[in-house]
Amino acid sequence: MVSTAANRAAFISSLAAFMETYGFQGADIDWEYPSEPARGGRAGDAANFVLLVKELRAAFKPEVGISVALAPDYWYLRGFRPKEMEPYVDFFGFMSYDLHGPWDSYVGALGSIVRPQTDITDVKKDLLPLVYDGVDFGKINLGLAYYGRTYTLSDPECGDVGCQFVSGKGGASGRCTNSSGILSLMEIRRLIASEGAKPYLNSTAMVKYFTYGGGSNWVGYDDHETLEMKRAFAEESCLGGTMIWSVDFDTETESKRKCAT
């Protein structure tokens, strides 16, 4: 789609028409991930992505917003050139979630060890490439997760961060999300109420977690308390604000209002 000027022009024309028809005020470009062969990426994607964003800005009216989602880890971030995109975007959405999950089993350096997916100590490290690249932090919005990542524990008696989980196996699925390895914030609240779970706050990581299903499942997540901690971190770090993935995972309007800043 971005490999030639003609392809980019066709996409921009189609996008502009769609936005005009349905009254959108901006577009978020979420490409996961340019230059990544395992996902169909090509060697020239990084440079061509910059051209796409530049040409989008030239085609859109000044009041039309443009944002780009950025990968949270260096492996994928290598396919982006945020500093070159910076003049043409209103903000970047830093996807600081899904940093860990059942897929860690297949990463040799990680393995089947329980880790929270939004650990702020990981996020701080993942922001460093953007610091070194000189990207304006005022254009970076910190991603907040309205869901948790789950695991099936190898030993129900070991339910802390650092314990082993069954290789590649997420925790029991929720009623609404209906997918192993993930629970919406709404489902997590209901689970706490129904099982009488007592979440543990790891203030260093700015996450909460607990076990469920007789201790055989583990979920790490953010709630209003840890989301506020992360929002404060974003402010202290001079980031532009926060973004949420995904608003339909939470029914509490008040928490959305506070975090979507």
C-alpha positions in Angstrom: 0.0 0.0 0.0 2.8 2.4 0.7 5.4 1.1 -1.7 4.6 3.5 -4.6 3.3 7.1 -4.9 0.3 5.8 -6.8 -0.6 3.3 -4.1 -0.3 6.0 -1.4 -2.4 8.4 -3.4 -5.2 5.8 -3.9 -5.2 5.1 -0.2 -5.3 8.8 0.8 -8.1 9.5 -1.6 -10.2 6.5 -0.3 -9.5 7.5 3.3 -10.5 11.1 2.7 -13.7 10.1 1.0 -14.6 7.7 3.9 -13.9 10.4 6.5 -16.0 12.9 4.7 -18.9 10.5 4.3 -19.0 9.6 8.0 -17.9 12.9 9.6 -14.6 11.8 11.1 -12.3 14.5 12.4 -9.0 12.6 12.0 -7.3 9.3 11.3 -5.1 7.0 13.3 -2.6 4.9 11.4 -2.1 1.7 13.3 0.4 -0.4 11.3 1.6 -3.6 13.1 4.3 -3.6 12.0 6.3 -2.0 9.1 9.4 -3.8 7.9 8.5 -6.9 9.9 8.8 -9.9 7.5 6.7 -12.2 9.8 3.8 -9.7 9.3 4.3 -9.1 5.6 6.7 -6.2 6.0 9.2 -5.1 3.4 12.6 -3.4 3.7 11.4 0.0 2.4 8.4 0.2 4.7 10.0 2.6 7.2 10.8 5.3 4.6 7.6 4.8 2.7 5.6 5.1 5.9 7.1 8.6 6.5 6.1 9.5 2.9 2.5 8.3 3.6 2.2 10.5 6.7 3.7 13.4 4.9 1.4 13.1 2.0 -1.6 12.6 4.3 -0.8 15.9 6.0 -0.5 17.7 2.6 -3.9 16.3 1.5 -5.8 17.0 4.6 -7.1 20.3 5.9 -5.1 21.7 8.8 -7.8 20.9 11.3 -7.9 17.2 10.4 -6.0 15.2 12.9 -3.4 12.5 12.1 -2.0 10.1 14.7 0.3 7.1 14.4 0.4 4.1 16.7 4.0 3.2 17.8 5.2 -0.2 18.8 6.2 -0.4 22.5 9.3 -2.6 22.1 12.5 -1.9 20.2 12.3 -5.0 18.0 9.2 -3.6 16.2 10.0 0.0 16.8 13.0 -0.4 14.4 10.5 -0.3 11.5 9.3 3.2 12.4 10.9 6.6 12.0 9.0 8.7 14.5 11.4 11.6 14.4 10.9 12.0 10.7 7.1 11.6 11.0 6.9 14.1 13.9 6.3 17.3 11.8 3.2 15.7 10.1 1.4 14.1 13.0 -0.6 15.6 15.9 0.4 12.8 18.2 1.8 9.3 18.6 0.0 6.6 20.4 2.6 4.6 22.4 1.0 1.1 22.7 2.4 0.4 26.2 0.4 -2.8 26.7 0.7 -6.4 25.7 4.3 -6.2 26.7 3.9 -9.8 28.1 1.5 -12.6 27.7 1.2 -16.4 27.1 3.3 -15.9 23.9 6.4 -15.2 26.0 6.8 -19.0 26.1 8.1 -18.8 22.5 10.6 -16.1 23.3 13.8 -17.7 24.4 14.9 -14.7 26.6 11.6 -14.7 28.4 10.1 -18.1 28.8 6.9 -19.3 30.6 7.2 -17.0 33.5 4.3 -14.8 34.7 4.8 -11.1 34.0 2.3 -8.3 34.0 1.6 -6.9 30.6 1.7 -3.2 31.6 4.6 -3.1 34.0 5.7 0.5 34.1 9.4 -0.5 34.6 9.2 -2.1 31.2 7.5 0.9 29.8 10.2 3.2 31.0 12.8 1.1 29.2 10.7 1.0 26.0 10.5 4.7 25.9 14.3 5.1 25.8 14.7 4.7 22.0 12.3 7.6 21.5 14.4 9.7 24.0 17.6 8.9 22.1 15.8 9.7 18.8 14.9 13.1 20.1 11.2 12.6 19.6 9.0 15.4 21.2 7.5 13.7 24.3 4.7 16.3 24.1 3.5 14.4 21.0 3.5 11.0 22.7 0.4 9.6 24.4 0.9 6.8 26.8 -1.3 3.8 26.1 -3.5 2.5 28.9 -5.1 -1.0 28.9 -8.7 -1.5 29.9 -8.1 -5.3 30.0 -5.8 -7.8 31.7 -3.7 -10.6 30.4 -4.1 -14.0 31.9 -2.2 -17.3 32.3 -2.8 -20.8 33.4 -0.5 -21.4 36.2 1.7 -24.5 36.3 1.3 -24.7 40.1 -1.8 -23.2 41.8 0.3 -22.8 44.9 2.6 -20.4 43.1 0.5 -17.4 42.0 3.0 -14.5 42.1 4.9 -12.6 39.4 7.8 -14.9 38.4 5.9 -18.1 38.8 5.7 -20.6 36.0 2.7 -20.9 33.7 1.7 -23.7 31.3 3.6 -23.1 28.1 1.6 -20.9 25.7 -1.6 -21.2 27.7 -3.7 -18.2 28.7 -6.1 -18.2 31.6 -9.8 -19.2 31.4 -11.8 -17.0 29.1 -14.4 -14.5 30.2 -18.1 -14.5 29.4 -17.9 -11.5 27.1 -14.4 -11.5 25.6 -14.7 -15.3 25.2 -11.0 -15.7 24.5 -8.3 -17.4 26.5 -5.5 -15.1 27.7 -7.6 -11.9 28.1 -10.2 -10.4 30.4 -11.9 -7.1 30.0 -11.8 -4.7 33.0 -15.6 -5.2 33.3 -15.1 -9.0 33.5 -12.3 -8.6 36.1 -14.5 -6.5 38.3 -17.2 -9.2 38.2 -14.7 -11.9 38.9 -13.4 -10.1 42.0 -17.0 -9.8 43.2 -18.0 -13.4 42.4 -14.9 -15.1 43.8 -14.1 -12.7 46.6 -10.6 -12.2 45.1 -8.1 -10.0 46.9 -6.0 -8.2 44.3 -2.4 -7.4 45.1 -1.0 -4.0 44.2 2.6 -3.9 42.9 3.3 -0.2 43.3 6.7 -0.5 41.6 5.2 -2.0 38.5 2.0 0.0 38.8 -0.2 -3.1 38.3 -2.6 -5.3 40.2 -3.0 -9.0 40.0 -4.8 -12.0 41.6 -5.5 -15.7 40.9 -8.9 -17.1 40.1 -10.6 -20.4 39.2 -9.3 -22.2 42.3 -5.9 -20.6 42.0 -5.2 -22.2 38.6 -5.5 -18.9 36.7 -3.6 -15.6 37.0 -4.6 -12.1 35.8 -2.6 -8.9 35.8 -4.4 -5.7 35.0 -4.9 -2.0 35.7 -7.8 -0.4 37.5 -8.7 3.1 38.5 -5.9 3.2 41.1 -3.0 2.0 38.8 -4.4 3.9 35.8 -4.2 7.1 37.8 -0.6 6.1 38.8 0.3 5.7 35.1 -1.5 9.0 34.2 0.6 10.7 36.8 3.7 9.1 35.4 2.8 10.4 31.9 2.4 13.9 33.3 5.7 13.8 35.3 7.5 12.5 32.2 6.1 15.4 30.1 4.2 13.1 27.8 1.4 14.7 25.8 -1.3 12.6 27.5 -2.8 9.2 27.5 -4.9 7.0 25.3 -7.1 4.0 26.0 -7.3 0.5 24.5 -10.1 -0.2 24.4 -13.1 1.9 25.8 -15.6 -0.9 25.2 -13.7 -3.1 27.8 -15.0 -0.8 30.6 -18.5 0.3 31.5 -17.5 2.9 34.1 -17.8 6.2 32.4 -16.0 8.1 35.2 -12.8 6.1 34.9 -12.8 6.7 31.1 -13.3 10.5 31.7 -10.3 10.7 34.1 -7.9 8.6 32.0 -8.7 9.9 28.5 -6.7 13.1 28.9 
